[in-house]
């Protein structure tokens, strides 16, 4: 395995690593969160046939500076910056075109990159499809509260009363709390945020009740700070643009894998994307939520095997 730190500007160093066959089909793993690296994602690939690149997005994992440090400036950490980082990494590694693989927030970033640089993308495999439209954000951080009203009120009350006027204010309130120089303020805010995320995931089929909170304290704070920063700014994407510009993906084969029981990211987004991107096949996994299942993991392996020798 090769690894390194890529200077992407703005004082940021992005950690990357490469596994698999040096002459294999290039593939990039794009993790979710934002701010949640996906260690071991290369296990879904046949490493005798793929050259798999993974990287930790700005502010998280082994990239530096780390978002858990309140001195880290979150300004140069936007969707546009991450797209540029991916392209700079491709150039650094001397890759002409690569398959993109990821899920959740990673699928939004994959789509945004592919619509900017379609000629650099050979295939796409997405798990847990999101496009981060406001309707999707509103569902995840408020709408699903219809099923979990007590837990949502606790999430809402994690910010000061002045920030509880609507969802945009709530998310911005969390972003301010995660920027606070007081470590106790940041820790309490991160705990309240992840308690909500855990509640949603924990109520899904195969859900784990501590999926988000079960991580080292600094990684947890970095993830929540990054999430609050992104979601409170609408991911720096014009609302609905990824669906409107999905025609730019024409000619790129894709597989969209989505759990029918996904509570945090309902299936309709994946369905709408297939209407706008005819080259993508939709695989619906009946027993899976956002956290997946044995059948979903098998579907991921099958999709990657399908493109291995293409």
C-alpha positions as CSV (number, residue, x, y, z in Angstrom):
1,X,0.0,0.0,0.0
2,X,1.2,3.5,-0.9
3,X,0.1,6.6,1.0
4,X,1.0,10.3,1.3
5,X,-0.2,13.8,2.2
6,X,-1.2,16.0,-0.7
7,X,-0.9,19.8,-0.3
8,X,-4.2,21.1,-1.7
9,X,-3.7,24.7,-0.7
10,X,-5.3,26.9,2.0
11,X,-3.0,25.2,4.5
12,X,-4.6,21.8,4.0
13,X,-2.9,18.5,3.6
14,X,-5.2,15.7,2.4
15,X,-4.2,12.1,3.3
16,X,-4.5,9.5,0.5
17,X,-3.6,5.9,0.1
18,X,-3.6,3.4,-2.7
19,X,-4.1,-0.4,-2.5
20,X,-4.6,-3.2,-5.0
21,X,-2.9,-4.0,-8.3
22,X,-0.6,-1.2,-9.6
23,X,-1.9,-1.8,-13.1
24,X,-5.5,-2.4,-12.1
25,X,-8.6,-0.4,-13.1
26,X,-8.3,2.9,-11.1
27,X,-11.1,3.6,-8.6
28,X,-11.7,6.3,-6.1
29,X,-13.5,5.8,-2.8
30,X,-15.4,8.9,-1.7
31,X,-16.5,8.7,1.9
32,X,-19.6,10.1,3.5
33,X,-20.4,12.4,6.4
34,X,-19.3,14.8,5.4
35,X,-16.4,14.2,7.8
36,X,-16.7,10.4,8.2
37,X,-13.8,8.5,6.6
38,X,-14.5,4.9,5.4
39,X,-11.5,2.7,6.4
40,X,-11.4,-0.6,4.7
41,X,-13.7,0.3,1.9
42,X,-11.3,-1.4,-0.5
43,X,-12.6,-4.8,0.8
44,X,-15.5,-4.5,-1.7
45,X,-13.0,-4.5,-4.6
46,X,-11.2,-7.4,-6.2
47,X,-7.7,-6.0,-5.5
48,X,-6.2,-8.2,-8.2
49,X,-8.1,-6.2,-10.7
50,X,-8.4,-2.7,-9.2
51,X,-6.1,0.0,-8.1
52,X,-8.1,1.6,-5.3
53,X,-7.5,5.1,-4.1
54,X,-8.9,6.4,-0.8
55,X,-8.6,9.8,0.7
56,X,-9.7,11.6,3.8
57,X,-11.7,14.8,3.0
58,X,-10.5,18.1,4.4
59,X,-10.6,18.4,8.2
60,X,-11.1,14.7,9.0
61,X,-9.3,11.4,9.4
62,X,-5.6,11.7,8.8
63,X,-5.9,15.0,6.8
64,X,-4.7,18.1,8.5
65,X,-5.6,20.5,10.0
66,X,-8.2,18.6,11.9
67,X,-11.7,20.0,12.3
68,X,-11.8,19.0,16.0
69,X,-9.3,21.8,16.6
70,X,-11.4,25.1,17.0
71,X,-8.4,27.0,15.5
72,X,-9.0,25.1,12.2
73,X,-10.6,27.5,9.7
74,X,-13.6,25.9,8.1
75,X,-13.9,28.6,5.4
76,X,-11.8,26.8,2.8
77,X,-13.8,23.5,3.3
78,X,-16.7,23.5,0.9
79,X,-18.0,21.2,-1.8
80,X,-16.0,23.2,-4.4
81,X,-12.8,22.7,-2.5
82,X,-13.4,18.9,-2.2
83,X,-14.1,18.6,-5.9
84,X,-10.8,20.5,-6.6
85,X,-9.0,18.2,-4.2
86,X,-10.2,15.1,-6.0
87,X,-9.1,16.4,-9.3
88,X,-5.7,17.4,-7.9
89,X,-5.3,13.9,-6.4
90,X,-6.1,12.3,-9.8
91,X,-3.4,14.5,-11.5
92,X,-1.0,13.7,-8.7
93,X,-1.4,10.0,-9.1
94,X,-1.2,10.2,-12.9
95,X,-4.7,8.6,-13.4
96,X,-6.5,9.4,-16.7
97,X,-10.0,8.3,-15.7
98,X,-11.3,6.5,-12.6
99,X,-14.4,4.7,-11.3
100,X,-16.1,6.6,-8.4
101,X,-17.4,4.6,-5.5
102,X,-19.1,5.9,-2.4
103,X,-22.3,6.6,-0.6
104,X,-24.5,8.9,1.5
105,X,-22.8,12.4,1.4
106,X,-20.2,10.7,-0.7
107,X,-22.8,10.2,-3.5
108,X,-23.5,13.9,-3.6
109,X,-19.8,14.6,-3.9
110,X,-19.4,11.9,-6.6
111,X,-22.2,13.4,-8.6
112,X,-20.9,17.0,-8.2
113,X,-17.4,15.9,-9.4
114,X,-18.7,13.8,-12.3
115,X,-20.9,16.6,-13.6
116,X,-17.9,18.9,-13.4
117,X,-15.4,16.4,-14.9
118,X,-17.4,13.8,-16.8
119,X,-14.5,13.0,-19.1
120,X,-12.5,11.9,-16.1
121,X,-15.0,9.3,-14.9
122,X,-15.2,5.8,-16.3
123,X,-18.1,4.4,-14.1
124,X,-19.9,5.2,-10.9
125,X,-21.2,3.0,-8.1
126,X,-23.2,4.7,-5.5
127,X,-24.7,3.3,-2.3
128,X,-27.4,5.2,-0.4
129,X,-28.1,7.8,-3.0
130,X,-28.3,11.5,-1.9
131,X,-28.2,14.7,-3.9
132,X,-28.4,17.0,-0.8
133,X,-31.3,19.0,-2.0
134,X,-32.9,21.1,0.7
135,X,-35.9,18.7,0.8
136,X,-33.5,15.8,1.6
137,X,-31.7,17.9,4.4
138,X,-35.1,18.9,5.8
139,X,-36.3,15.3,5.9
140,X,-33.1,14.1,7.7
141,X,-33.0,16.8,10.3
142,X,-36.7,17.5,10.8
143,X,-39.2,15.5,8.7
144,X,-38.2,12.1,10.1
145,X,-38.9,13.5,13.5
146,X,-42.5,12.6,12.8
147,X,-41.4,9.1,13.7
148,X,-39.2,10.2,16.5
149,X,-40.8,13.3,18.0
150,X,-39.1,13.1,21.5
151,X,-35.7,12.6,20.0
152,X,-36.2,15.4,17.5
153,X,-37.2,17.9,20.3
154,X,-34.0,17.0,22.1
155,X,-32.0,17.7,19.0
156,X,-33.8,21.0,18.5
157,X,-33.2,22.0,22.1
158,X,-29.4,21.4,21.7
159,X,-29.1,25.0,20.4
160,X,-30.0,28.2,22.2
161,X,-33.7,29.2,22.1
162,X,-33.0,32.1,19.7
163,X,-31.8,29.5,17.1
164,X,-34.9,27.3,17.2
165,X,-37.0,29.4,14.8
166,X,-36.7,27.0,11.9
167,X,-34.4,24.2,10.7
168,X,-31.9,26.5,8.9
169,X,-31.5,28.4,12.2
170,X,-31.0,25.2,14.1
171,X,-28.3,23.9,11.8
172,X,-26.5,27.3,11.9
173,X,-26.8,27.3,15.7
174,X,-25.0,24.0,15.8
175,X,-22.3,25.2,13.5
176,X,-21.7,28.2,15.9
177,X,-21.5,25.9,18.9
178,X,-19.0,23.6,17.1
179,X,-16.9,26.7,16.4
180,X,-16.9,27.7,20.1
181,X,-13.4,27.8,21.8
182,X,-14.9,26.1,24.9
183,X,-14.3,22.4,24.6
184,X,-17.3,21.6,26.8
185,X,-19.6,23.6,24.5
186,X,-18.3,21.7,21.5
187,X,-18.6,18.3,23.2
188,X,-22.2,18.9,24.3
189,X,-23.2,20.1,20.9
190,X,-21.5,17.1,19.2
191,X,-23.2,14.7,21.6
192,X,-26.7,16.2,21.0
193,X,-26.2,16.0,17.2
194,X,-24.9,12.4,17.2
195,X,-27.7,11.4,19.5
196,X,-30.2,12.4,16.8
197,X,-28.2,10.7,14.0
198,X,-28.0,7.6,16.2
199,X,-31.7,7.6,16.8
200,X,-32.5,7.7,13.1
201,X,-30.0,5.0,12.1
202,X,-30.8,2.9,15.2
203,X,-34.5,2.6,14.2
204,X,-33.7,1.3,10.7
205,X,-33.6,-2.3,9.8
206,X,-30.2,-3.6,10.8
207,X,-29.5,-0.3,12.5
208,X,-26.9,0.1,15.1
209,X,-27.9,2.4,18.0
210,X,-24.5,4.0,18.3
211,X,-23.4,4.2,14.7
212,X,-22.3,7.8,14.9
213,X,-21.3,8.2,18.5
214,X,-19.1,5.1,18.6
215,X,-15.9,6.8,17.5
216,X,-13.0,8.6,19.2
217,X,-14.0,12.0,20.7
218,X,-11.9,14.1,18.3
219,X,-13.3,12.3,15.3
220,X,-16.8,12.7,16.6
221,X,-16.4,16.5,17.1
222,X,-14.7,16.8,13.7
223,X,-17.5,14.9,11.9
224,X,-20.3,17.0,13.6
225,X,-18.5,20.3,13.0
226,X,-18.1,19.4,9.4
227,X,-21.7,18.2,9.0
228,X,-23.1,21.4,10.7
229,X,-20.8,23.6,8.5
230,X,-22.0,21.9,5.3
231,X,-25.7,21.4,6.0
232,X,-26.1,24.9,7.4
233,X,-24.7,26.2,4.1
234,X,-26.8,24.0,1.8
235,X,-23.7,22.1,0.8
236,X,-22.8,25.1,-1.4
237,X,-24.9,23.7,-4.1
238,X,-27.8,25.3,-6.0
239,X,-30.8,23.5,-4.8
240,X,-31.6,20.6,-7.1
241,X,-28.7,21.2,-9.4
242,X,-27.3,17.7,-9.4
243,X,-30.6,16.3,-10.7
244,X,-31.0,19.1,-13.2
245,X,-27.5,18.6,-14.6
246,X,-27.5,14.8,-14.5
247,X,-27.7,14.8,-18.3
248,X,-23.9,15.6,-18.1
249,X,-23.5,12.0,-16.9
250,X,-24.7,10.6,-20.3
251,X,-22.4,7.8,-21.4
252,X,-21.1,7.0,-17.9
253,X,-22.4,3.6,-16.8
254,X,-23.6,3.6,-13.2
255,X,-25.1,1.4,-10.5
256,X,-27.2,3.0,-7.8
257,X,-27.7,0.7,-4.8
258,X,-30.3,1.8,-2.3
259,X,-32.1,0.2,0.7
260,X,-35.9,0.2,0.4
261,X,-36.1,0.8,4.2
262,X,-33.6,3.7,4.3
263,X,-35.1,6.0,6.9
264,X,-32.6,8.8,6.6
265,X,-32.4,8.9,2.8
266,X,-35.7,7.7,1.2
267,X,-35.6,5.8,-2.0
268,X,-37.3,8.5,-4.1
269,X,-34.1,10.4,-4.7
270,X,-32.4,7.4,-6.3
271,X,-35.5,6.8,-8.4
272,X,-35.5,10.4,-9.6
273,X,-31.8,10.2,-10.5
274,X,-32.4,7.2,-12.7
275,X,-35.0,9.2,-14.6
276,X,-32.4,11.9,-15.3
277,X,-29.5,9.5,-15.9
278,X,-30.6,6.6,-18.1
279,X,-27.1,5.0,-18.1
280,X,-27.6,4.2,-14.4
281,X,-29.2,1.0,-13.1
282,X,-31.1,1.1,-9.8
283,X,-30.7,-1.9,-7.5
284,X,-33.2,-1.8,-4.6
285,X,-32.2,-3.9,-1.6
286,X,-35.5,-4.9,0.1
287,X,-34.0,-5.7,3.5
288,X,-31.6,-2.8,3.9
289,X,-31.7,0.7,5.4
290,X,-29.0,3.3,5.3
291,X,-26.6,1.1,7.2
292,X,-27.0,-1.7,4.7
293,X,-27.3,-5.5,5.0
294,X,-25.5,-8.6,3.8
295,X,-27.5,-8.4,0.6
296,X,-26.5,-4.8,0.0
297,X,-22.8,-5.6,0.5
298,X,-23.1,-8.4,-2.0
299,X,-24.8,-6.0,-4.5
300,X,-21.8,-3.6,-4.0
301,X,-19.3,-6.3,-4.8
302,X,-21.3,-7.5,-7.8
303,X,-21.5,-3.9,-9.2
304,X,-17.7,-3.4,-8.8
305,X,-17.0,-6.9,-10.3
306,X,-19.2,-6.0,-13.3
307,X,-16.9,-3.0,-14.1
308,X,-13.6,-4.6,-13.2
309,X,-12.7,-5.8,-16.7
310,X,-14.7,-3.3,-18.7
